[in-house]
């Protein structure tokens, strides 16, 4: 690999797929590679779309979407001091509040960087799929060897533009990319889970509550096991749309 590769951070959502379409149309140059972090809890629909649509398209364009394994994370659900890493909800004095989240830093940013180092990357430009309607998420890299670029911002594209680009390319618009247990999920996102992913989320919620009965992944404060998969007290997913919520 050349000393200054161009790497696409593939999150599995609308903006990432739009970048693939822009590469195919020649509006963006072909990157040297792409990489997605396996959080160990990514929704099944994200992997299905990667396998059936994105990976074959990338290969036709001349590069591979690499999967950075979750084994590269140094911590999992809990930190080494026992703190829960996901932005779960906790109930105190009858009020529900949200904990800070560190999962994206530990499971995505650091995992991707460790993977790139394993691949022999000494310095690189990393493309991030952030559109104009979420420009506040665009930040400079905090390490000297990795430079961030935001092609969608440079092209002045919003999320709806990305959806149109995907549709015009003849591809299905992907579901939002997020973990099946993400506390930011709203009604539409919970309903979009496969039956297996829903069961995994319910089981994880119960495991968290065994350790801390006042904590869980539901904004309502209720255990997922008490839901009918149609919760009505949630907002829309805002946390990890492009798998890059750590920016």
C-alpha positions in Angstrom: 0.0 0.0 0.0 1.3 3.4 -0.9 2.5 5.7 1.9 -0.5 8.1 1.7 -3.6 6.0 1.0 -7.1 7.3 0.7 -9.4 5.2 3.0 -13.2 5.3 3.1 -14.7 4.9 6.5 -17.8 2.7 5.7 -20.5 2.9 8.3 -23.2 1.0 6.4 -25.7 3.8 6.3 -27.1 6.2 3.7 -24.1 8.5 3.5 -21.6 5.7 3.2 -23.5 4.1 0.4 -23.9 7.5 -1.4 -20.1 7.8 -1.3 -19.8 4.5 -3.1 -22.3 5.7 -5.8 -20.3 8.9 -6.2 -17.2 6.9 -6.7 -19.0 4.7 -9.3 -20.2 7.8 -11.2 -16.7 9.3 -11.3 -17.5 12.2 -9.1 -15.1 11.0 -6.5 -11.8 9.2 -7.0 -11.4 5.5 -6.1 -10.1 5.0 -2.6 -7.4 2.5 -1.8 -9.6 0.6 0.6 -12.6 1.0 2.9 -13.0 -0.2 6.5 -16.0 -0.8 8.8 -15.6 -1.6 12.5 -17.4 -4.7 13.7 -18.8 -3.6 17.1 -20.0 -7.2 17.8 -23.6 -5.8 18.0 -24.3 -4.3 14.6 -27.8 -4.8 13.3 -28.2 -7.8 10.9 -29.6 -5.5 8.2 -26.3 -3.6 8.0 -24.3 -6.8 7.4 -26.9 -8.1 4.9 -26.6 -4.9 2.9 -22.8 -4.9 3.0 -22.7 -8.5 1.8 -25.3 -8.2 -0.9 -24.8 -4.7 -2.2 -21.8 -2.6 -0.9 -19.0 -5.2 -0.9 -19.7 -6.4 -4.5 -20.0 -2.8 -5.7 -16.7 -1.9 -4.1 -15.0 -4.9 -5.6 -16.2 -3.9 -9.1 -14.8 -0.4 -8.4 -11.4 -1.9 -7.5 -11.2 -1.9 -3.8 -12.2 -4.0 -0.8 -14.3 -3.1 2.3 -12.3 -4.5 5.2 -14.0 -5.5 8.5 -12.0 -4.4 11.5 -12.8 -7.2 14.1 -14.2 -6.4 17.5 -11.3 -8.4 19.0 -9.2 -5.2 18.5 -11.3 -3.4 21.2 -9.6 -3.4 24.6 -12.9 -3.3 26.4 -16.4 -4.6 25.7 -19.7 -3.6 27.4 -18.0 -2.4 30.6 -14.8 -0.5 31.0 -12.0 -1.9 33.0 -13.3 0.0 36.1 -16.7 -1.5 35.7 -18.5 1.5 34.1 -21.1 0.8 31.4 -19.8 2.1 28.1 -23.1 2.5 26.2 -25.4 5.6 26.7 -27.9 3.6 28.6 -30.7 5.1 30.6 -30.9 5.1 34.4 -33.8 5.9 36.7 -33.4 8.0 39.8 -36.1 9.6 42.0 -38.6 8.5 39.4 -36.9 10.4 36.6 -35.1 8.8 33.6 -31.7 10.1 32.6 -29.1 9.1 30.1 -25.5 7.9 30.9 -22.6 9.1 28.8 -21.6 6.8 26.0 -18.0 5.7 25.2 -18.8 2.6 23.1 -18.2 4.4 19.7 -14.7 5.5 20.9 -13.7 2.1 22.1 -15.5 -0.1 19.5 -15.1 2.1 16.4 -12.5 4.8 16.4 -9.8 2.9 18.2 -10.6 -0.4 16.5 -10.4 1.2 13.0 -7.1 2.9 13.9 -5.6 -0.3 15.3 -6.7 -2.2 12.2 -5.1 0.3 9.9 -1.9 0.1 11.8 -2.0 -3.7 11.5 -2.3 -3.2 7.7 0.9 -1.2 7.7 -0.8 2.2 7.3 1.6 4.8 8.6 -0.3 7.9 7.4 -3.6 8.3 5.5 -6.6 10.4 4.6 -9.8 9.0 6.0 -13.1 9.9 4.2 -16.0 10.3 6.5 -19.6 10.2 5.3 -21.0 13.2 7.1 -23.5 15.3 5.2 -24.3 19.0 5.4 -27.3 18.5 7.8 -25.0 17.0 10.4 -21.9 19.2 9.7 -21.4 19.8 13.4 -20.1 16.2 13.6 -17.2 17.0 11.4 -14.0 17.3 13.4 -10.3 17.2 12.7 -8.4 14.0 13.6 -6.8 14.0 17.0 -3.8 11.9 15.8 -1.2 13.2 13.5 -1.0 10.2 11.1 -4.6 10.3 10.1 -6.2 13.2 8.3 -10.0 13.5 8.0 -11.8 14.6 4.8 -15.6 15.0 4.3 -16.5 14.6 0.6 -20.2 15.1 1.2 -19.6 18.4 2.8 -17.3 19.5 -0.1 -20.1 18.6 -2.5 -22.7 20.4 -0.4 -24.9 17.3 -0.1 -27.6 16.6 2.5 -29.0 13.3 3.6 -31.9 13.6 1.3 -29.5 14.2 -1.6 -27.6 11.0 -0.6 -30.9 9.1 -0.7 -31.6 10.4 -4.2 -28.1 9.6 -5.4 -28.6 6.0 -4.2 -32.0 5.7 -5.8 -30.7 7.2 -9.1 -28.0 4.6 -9.0 -30.5 1.8 -8.9 -29.6 0.7 -5.5 -31.9 0.1 -2.5 -31.6 2.8 0.2 -30.1 1.0 3.3 -31.6 1.0 6.8 -30.0 3.3 9.3 -26.7 1.8 10.6 -26.6 1.2 14.3 -26.2 -1.5 17.0 -29.2 -3.6 17.7 -29.0 -2.5 21.3 -28.4 1.2 20.7 -30.2 3.3 23.4 -30.8 6.0 20.8 -33.2 3.8 18.9 -36.7 5.1 18.3 -39.9 3.4 17.4 -39.0 3.0 13.7 -35.6 1.7 14.5 -36.8 -0.9 17.0 -39.4 -2.1 14.5 -36.7 -2.4 11.9 -34.8 -5.0 13.9 -35.0 -8.6 12.9 -36.6 -11.0 15.4 -33.2 -12.4 16.3 -31.7 -8.9 16.9 -34.7 -8.0 19.0 -34.2 -11.0 21.2 -30.5 -10.2 21.5 -31.4 -6.6 22.6 -34.0 -7.9 25.1 -31.4 -10.4 26.6 -28.7 -7.7 26.9 -31.2 -5.3 28.5 -32.0 -8.0 31.1 -28.3 -8.7 31.7 -27.6 -5.0 32.3 -30.6 -4.9 34.8 -29.2 -7.8 36.7 -26.1 -5.8 37.5 -28.0 -2.5 37.9 -31.8 -2.8 38.3 -32.2 1.0 37.5 -30.3 0.9 34.2 -31.4 -0.3 30.8 -31.5 0.6 27.1 -35.1 1.9 27.0 -35.7 5.6 27.4 -39.1 4.7 29.0 -37.2 3.1 31.8 -39.1 -0.2 31.2 -37.4 -3.5 30.5 -37.5 -4.4 26.8 -39.1 -7.7 27.8 -42.3 -5.8 28.7 -42.6 -4.2 25.2 -44.5 -5.3 22.2 -41.8 -3.8 19.9 -43.9 -0.7 19.4 -42.6 1.6 22.1 -44.1 5.1 22.0 -41.9 7.1 24.3 -38.8 7.2 22.1 -37.3 9.7 19.7 -35.5 8.9 16.4 -32.1 7.4 16.2 -29.5 10.2 16.6 -26.3 8.5 17.8 -24.5 6.3 15.3 -26.2 6.7 11.9 -23.0 6.3 9.9 -21.1 4.1 12.3 -18.9 7.1 13.0 -20.6 8.7 16.0 -17.3 9.3 17.7 -16.3 12.2 15.4 
